Amino acid sequence: MSKIVILGAGIAGHVAASHLRRKLPKEHEVVVVSPNSNYQWIPSNIWVGIGRMKPKDILFPLAPLYAKKHIDYKQAKAISFYPEGDAEEVKPYVLAEYIAGANKGTTEKVTYDYLINATGPKLNFEATEGLSPGKNKTHSVCTYTHADEAWNALNDLIQQMKQGKQCKILIGTGHAKATCQGAAFEYILNVEQELRRHKVRDMAQITWISNEYNLGDFGMDGMLMSYGSNIMKSSEMVEMIFEDRGVSWILGAGVNKIENGVAHYETLEGDYKTESYDFAMLIPSFSGHGFKAYNKDGEDITNKLFKGFMIVDADYTSKPYEEWSVQDWPETYQNPSYPNIFAPGIAFAPPHSISKPRKSKNGTDITPAPPRTGMPSGITAKLVADNIIEIIKHSNNELHHKGSMGNMGAACIASAGFGMTKGSGVSITTYPIVPDYNKYPDTQGRKQGKTFGTIGLAGHWLKLALHHAFIYKAKMKPFWWLIPE
Ligand SMILES: Cc1cc2nc3c(=O)[nH]c(=O)nc-3n(C[C@H](O)[C@H](O)[C@H](O)COP(=O)(O)OP(=O)(O)OC[C@H]3O[C@@H](n4cnc5c(N)ncnc54)[C@H](O)[C@@H]3O)c2cc1C
């Protein structure tokens, strides 16, 4: 009998738990430890942030589903890791603190045979002075609660615009090393369309602010893609979209301080500037959760498990940008010191950024961190689950299931406005996510034909279809496993 503990019930944790439970006989225990009582389909937060969906449309409670599927669920948060156990406990365990229920505030040593750390990112608002959702007129769409608050504030502003107030809206990244530009891009387009729907578009100046060097970098160093019968740079595509919609942009900006309605930022040229606004949605930097780890004797071994995020089978050797290679990226998401620990999704430490690192003239790093979107999070979680299943079933320590972001594609459909007839979507498919300059030297590291972009109403329908398909899959309804990650 084996016990698999999964930390986190986001895209990666939930995918891993579902596959493990479906494929493993019932004598094996599958335990999920996660602080939020709900599963949320994060990509649809964008629609919550423009008031076109309610939080209840994008979430469902985990406890009843897990009870029905024989997955043990603890509404608790992991605090520290003991991969060798301790003086009293011979088994490896994670110390977790209950968040709700009769045990609220108490801790438990959750022992395991296999551990999947799928705790995603910490939304590190503290890294930017004054950046806090709902304060200083800044908002976030990173959780359904944040997105709902963002919509309430935006709606207030729309009412003021209807009374004749001219407004400034600022959307983008709120830190010099933030990632998730795609989500901010999607939000700015949706906000722009919503203002038009409310007939107040002419009352607002909308500005994109980003740590990207070029528009459409998205933390992936941009891409050269097929667009209809043409080849186009993602920078050209985004520029075309922004110009078409009257959105202006500030690039190479490391936002470092927020005051009420004022964003302070440093440019790559080393200048310190400000941008005022009436409403801002700025994505914070993402960091690891700051977990600690201890060996059997109680000594701190955090650096065996974590490098900010969790250490896996990546090549973390520090080397110049020119020497980085696609082979540096992990394939099995297994911790090298403790082979029964894995970290799929966002929880693993990337070996380096994908975009070319840049510093301001003052020495500040201003570069998007690598994005790790939903599709690779699901794929890496499934392959980790499949490897654990094989180890358990065949007592075989070889990991046959592998997948690197250097041989994995990502399909991102950014909704660009909600509505069955008036909606729009910008669909960008990239293969591979991490450019492979050896395999595809003439096309900026990406395979042409498998890297493409489209704009149109079909994109909106597809995004909406994916929303329903992935919530259906997450609810583990009949034949859910046929829907790919
Ligand atoms: C607004 C927005 C829009 C997005 N849109 C898209 C999109 O259109 N397409 C796309 O592919 N990707 C999109 N993404 C990215 C996508 O949401 C992430 O790639 C994905 O959620 C990462 O999955 P994950 O499981 O690694 O982390 P998460 O989904 O963040 O899950 C982490 C889990 O860990 C739990 N947790 C946190 N701390 C602890 C702890 N101490 N102990 C135990 N559990 C803990 C959390 O509660 C959560 O359940 C978007 C992201 C945002 C913010």
The ligand as an SDF file (V2000), in Angstrom:
LIG
                    3D

 53 58  0  0  0  0  0  0  0  0999 V2000
   -5.5180   35.7180  -14.4800 C   0  0  0  0  0  0  0  0  0  0  0  0
   -4.8170   34.5230  -15.0430 C   0  0  0  0  0  0  0  0  0  0  0  0
   -5.2030   34.0310  -16.2770 C   0  0  0  0  0  0  0  0  0  0  0  0
   -4.5690   32.9310  -16.8250 C   0  0  0  0  0  0  0  0  0  0  0  0
   -4.9710   32.4900  -18.0460 N   0  0  0  0  0  0  0  0  0  0  0  0
   -4.3970   31.3930  -18.5640 C   0  0  0  0  0  0  0  0  0  0  0  0
   -4.8400   30.8860  -19.8140 C   0  0  0  0  0  0  0  0  0  0  0  0
   -5.7160   31.4360  -20.4660 O   0  0  0  0  0  0  0  0  0  0  0  0
   -4.2540   29.7590  -20.2920 N   0  0  0  0  0  0  0  0  0  0  0  0
   -3.2960   29.1130  -19.5980 C   0  0  0  0  0  0  0  0  0  0  0  0
   -2.8230   28.0850  -20.0690 O   0  0  0  0  0  0  0  0  0  0  0  0
   -2.8330   29.5740  -18.4070 N   0  0  0  0  0  0  0  0  0  0  0  0
   -3.3740   30.6970  -17.8800 C   0  0  0  0  0  0  0  0  0  0  0  0
   -2.9280   31.1680  -16.6860 N   0  0  0  0  0  0  0  0  0  0  0  0
   -1.8510   30.4380  -15.9710 C   0  0  0  0  0  0  0  0  0  0  0  0
   -2.4230   29.2440  -15.2110 C   0  0  0  0  0  0  0  0  0  0  0  0
   -3.4900   29.6830  -14.3970 O   0  0  0  0  0  0  0  0  0  0  0  0
   -1.3070   28.6270  -14.3900 C   0  0  0  0  0  0  0  0  0  0  0  0
   -0.3240   28.1410  -15.2780 O   0  0  0  0  0  0  0  0  0  0  0  0
   -1.7840   27.4440  -13.5600 C   0  0  0  0  0  0  0  0  0  0  0  0
   -2.8270   27.8340  -12.7120 O   0  0  0  0  0  0  0  0  0  0  0  0
   -0.6270   26.8620  -12.7640 C   0  0  0  0  0  0  0  0  0  0  0  0
   -1.0650   25.7170  -12.1230 O   0  0  0  0  0  0  0  0  0  0  0  0
   -0.4340   25.2310  -10.7510 P   0  0  0  0  0  0  0  0  0  0  0  0
   -1.2730   24.0750  -10.3160 O   0  0  0  0  0  0  0  0  0  0  0  0
    1.0190   25.0370  -10.8880 O   0  0  0  0  0  0  0  0  0  0  0  0
   -0.6370   26.4490   -9.7320 O   0  0  0  0  0  0  0  0  0  0  0  0
   -1.9930   27.0260   -9.1660 P   0  0  0  0  0  0  0  0  0  0  0  0
   -3.0990   26.8650  -10.1350 O   0  0  0  0  0  0  0  0  0  0  0  0
   -1.6600   28.4030   -8.6730 O   0  0  0  0  0  0  0  0  0  0  0  0
   -2.3190   26.0840   -7.9180 O   0  0  0  0  0  0  0  0  0  0  0  0
   -1.5640   26.1050   -6.7330 C   0  0  0  0  0  0  0  0  0  0  0  0
   -2.3600   25.4140   -5.6360 C   0  0  0  0  0  0  0  0  0  0  0  0
   -1.5590   25.3220   -4.4720 O   0  0  0  0  0  0  0  0  0  0  0  0
   -2.3230   25.7120   -3.3500 C   0  0  0  0  0  0  0  0  0  0  0  0
   -1.3920   26.1520   -2.3060 N   0  0  0  0  0  0  0  0  0  0  0  0
   -0.8190   27.3660   -2.1430 C   0  0  0  0  0  0  0  0  0  0  0  0
   -0.0450   27.3660   -1.0520 N   0  0  0  0  0  0  0  0  0  0  0  0
   -0.1220   26.1220   -0.5250 C   0  0  0  0  0  0  0  0  0  0  0  0
    0.4510   25.5070    0.6230 C   0  0  0  0  0  0  0  0  0  0  0  0
    1.2720   26.1680    1.4570 N   0  0  0  0  0  0  0  0  0  0  0  0
    0.1300   24.2160    0.8820 N   0  0  0  0  0  0  0  0  0  0  0  0
   -0.6920   23.5200    0.0500 C   0  0  0  0  0  0  0  0  0  0  0  0
   -1.2640   24.0640   -1.0350 N   0  0  0  0  0  0  0  0  0  0  0  0
   -0.9800   25.3520   -1.3170 C   0  0  0  0  0  0  0  0  0  0  0  0
   -3.2340   26.7960   -3.9030 C   0  0  0  0  0  0  0  0  0  0  0  0
   -4.3320   27.0360   -3.0420 O   0  0  0  0  0  0  0  0  0  0  0  0
   -3.6310   26.1510   -5.2300 C   0  0  0  0  0  0  0  0  0  0  0  0
   -4.6690   25.2190   -5.0270 O   0  0  0  0  0  0  0  0  0  0  0  0
   -3.5120   32.3030  -16.1260 C   0  0  0  0  0  0  0  0  0  0  0  0
   -3.1060   32.7970  -14.8740 C   0  0  0  0  0  0  0  0  0  0  0  0
   -3.7380   33.9160  -14.3420 C   0  0  0  0  0  0  0  0  0  0  0  0
   -3.2810   34.4460  -13.0130 C   0  0  0  0  0  0  0  0  0  0  0  0
  1  2  1  0
  2  3  1  0
  2 52  2  0
  3  4  2  0
  4  5  1  0
  4 50  1  0
  5  6  2  0
  6  7  1  0
  6 13  1  0
  7  8  2  0
  7  9  1  0
  9 10  1  0
 10 11  2  0
 10 12  1  0
 12 13  2  0
 13 14  1  0
 14 15  1  0
 14 50  1  0
 15 16  1  0
 16 17  1  0
 16 18  1  0
 18 19  1  0
 18 20  1  0
 20 21  1  0
 20 22  1  0
 22 23  1  0
 23 24  1  0
 24 25  2  0
 24 26  1  0
 24 27  1  0
 27 28  1  0
 28 29  2  0
 28 30  1  0
 28 31  1  0
 31 32  1  0
 32 33  1  0
 33 34  1  0
 33 48  1  0
 34 35  1  0
 35 36  1  0
 35 46  1  0
 36 37  1  0
 36 45  1  0
 37 38  2  0
 38 39  1  0
 39 40  1  0
 39 45  2  0
 40 41  1  0
 40 42  2  0
 42 43  1  0
 43 44  2  0
 44 45  1  0
 46 47  1  0
 46 48  1  0
 48 49  1  0
 50 51  2  0
 51 52  1  0
 52 53  1  0
M  END
$$$$
